[in-house]
Amino acid sequence: MKHSMKLLPALALLALTACISNDWGHRPQSANPDKRLADLMESYEHAKSHHDQGDGTSHILVDAERVKNEVERLAIEFPRHVPTLMANAVLAFDHAEYQKCQSYCDRLFSIEPIHADAAVLRSQVAIREGDLPFAKRLLETQKSYTPDHARVREALSATYYLMKDYDAAGRELAAAEQLGAAPWRVAYNRGLIAEAKGDPKGAIAAYEVALATNPDFAPARSRLAGRKAEGGVQ
């Protein structure tokens, strides 16, 4: 499964955004789950960003864990609030709690069967478990509901890639590109497919495109250097 995340290099695709204040520890409880969730997720992202920037102090970690617990409690209070279930699934995945992530996704689907972002996340859990057929069925079903959703197409491309159906992976990736997927990610994924099909020149060209559109994307730089070294290309 070492390739499982290469075609979807950013779980940030699923990142929940919010634009409420940071004083989450000093606000009255609200009956509005949307506002409470937005506040909590903003606080979580704030704590996580400080941790990712190297400020690993204990209060930052405690704050992030406290917010996660609050989001879980919100799902108990509002068990059919789909955004809260999705947030819990994302946070569970972020903490490598994959069975919990699966449970939240399944609860969400029982309420709202058409949910592309949840399908992408649930497919990643299935891929980690080695259940590629399930991931494929889930994403194909979601594609039939929302054929214009680029993330679903990218995730389906990743699944086909892992199943070694490179032609199908390329078709889904081309569709994702037409639907607005990030050009650097499409190019990188196209390079992986080219490598798998034994086309080093095509892979090099794709990685160069990925770096041209996202110069800071280290995986593309690494694979480009490797392919050039193997082929004697400068």
Buried (B, 14 or more C-beta within 10 A) or exposed (E): EEEBBBBBBEBEBBEBEBEBEEEBEEEEEEEEBEEBBBBBBBBBBBBBEBBEEEEEEEEBBEBBEBBBEBBBEBBEEBEEBBBBBBBBBBBBBBEEBBEBBBBBBEBBBEEEEEBBBBBBBBBBBBBBBEBBEBBBBBBEBBBEEBEEBBBBBBBBBBBBBBBEBBEBBBBBBBBBBEBEBBBBBBBBBBBBBBBBBEBBEBBBBBBBBBBEBBEEBEBBBEBBEBBBEEEEEE
